[in-house]
């Protein structure tokens, strides 16, 4: 049994293996009955569109089926049942569990009580490994991963997608550039961990001056749901926006990514530019999550 809880649990070789599998799947080289007779449990105690639907689609495309709980209110947790007991029960119904939960560490806890593999689909401000794998897959479609310059823009304090991606990029000799509103910087512990691992982390105060040196710009939204109060959120809301004007003179292979949903941090006019890859990025969730399901369920 193999859980996928955090990207740091995977070696570079394992990550490359999943990305290679996803590439084959995207080229229609897979068995559509590989998971026939298998059941996947989707436990989503926090809102989701792309992650939940792409895991469900991935399971269906492999011939399997799924059971789902879409909110705390729709489960016995609303009656006071612990997450541990929920996992103990559900893991006896299904062959693997995909869990999204608002509390950091919930997926790790679930893996300790589950009788089947657990995939972390996002735990608060913690980790989101399946998103990171599809992010890497999308970058790899445009350029080799090794030695590139990646800018992380936005909420890097609470953004679990940025945390997971930063860990993964550290395996590929990538230079990480951070551009954040004040107070939303990359957590000091994570920045230290990256630098101790030999990753260069460069902090920028200005987006316009950072963009010309980047190969990838990874944009994140300001996550209102992670802030302790509305006042803290409104201090930084709408503090940056990527526009076509900012993207003049970028490198030929430069791409813009976003884990979505977006608010106003990317001007809709950017959608028409060849560097805008965030909708392709979302579509890549299907082959990547198919590859992940095959890894843990076969």
C-alpha positions, 0 to 999 in steps of 0.5 A, a space after each residue: 500500500 502506498 499513500 501520496 500525502 506530500 510531494 516530498 514523499 516522492 523521489 525525483 525518479 518516482 515523480 519522473 515515472 508518474 509524469 512519463 506514465 501520464 505522457 503515455 496516457 495522454 497519447 492514448 497508451 493505456 488499458 481502459 479497463 485497468 481499474 475495472 471492479 475498483 471503487 475510489 472514495 472521494 472525500 471532499 470536505 472543502 469546495 473543489 471543481 477541478 480536483 474532484 471532477 478530474 479524479 472522478 473522470 480519471 477513475 471512470 476512464 480507467 474502468 472504475 467507479 467512485 463513491 463521494 462525500 462532498 461536504 462535512 454537512 453531508 457526512 457523519 462528521 456533522 454529528 461529531 464523528 472524528 476524521 479517524 473514524 470516518 476513514 476507518 469506515 470508508 476505507 472498508 468500502 473502497 480500494 483507495 481514498 482521495 481526501 480534501 480537508 481544510 486542516 493541515 495534516 488531515 491527509 497524513 492523519 487519515 493515512 494512519 487509520 486507512 486500510 487502503 491508499 490515501 491520496 492528499 487532494 489538499 489539506 488546508 495550507 499544507 500540500 497538494 501533490 496531485 496539483 504539483 504533478 500536473 504543474 510539472 507535467 505542464 511545464 515539461 510540455 514546453 521545456 525541460 524541467 532542469 535549471 529553469 527559472 520559475 516565478 511564484 506570484 501571490 499568496 505564498 504564505 497560505 498557498 498549498 499549491 505553491 508550497 508543494 511546487 517549491 518542494 518539487 522544483 528543488 529536485 530539478 536545480 530550479 531557481 525560484 523567484 518569489 513575488 508576494 504582497 507584504 505578509 504573504 511571503 513564503 514561510 520562513 521554514 520552507 524558504 530555509 529548507 529549500 536553501 539548505 537543499 541547494 535551491 536558490 530562492 530570490 525574493 522580488 518586490 516588483 513583478 515587472 522587473 522579475 518577469 523578463 528573467 523567468 521561464 515560468 510564472 506561476 500565479 496564485 490567488 489571494 485565498 480569502 478562506 485562509 485569512 484569520 479575518 476579513 480585514 487582513 484579506 482586504 489589505 492585500 486583495 487585488 494587489 497585483 494583476 498579470 496583464 498583456 502589457 507586463 508580458 511584452 518582451 518575455 522569453 520565447 518559451 515563457 508560460 503562465 500557469 495558475 492552479 485555478 480558480 482565478 479572481 482578478 489576478 490574471 487579466 482575461 486578455 492574457 487568455 488569448 496569448 500563446 503563453 497562457 497555459 492554465 486551461 491546458 494545465 487544468 486539462 492535464 489533471 486527467 492523465 496525471 491523476 490517472 497515472 496516480 490512481 494506477 500507481 496506488 491501485 494496481 
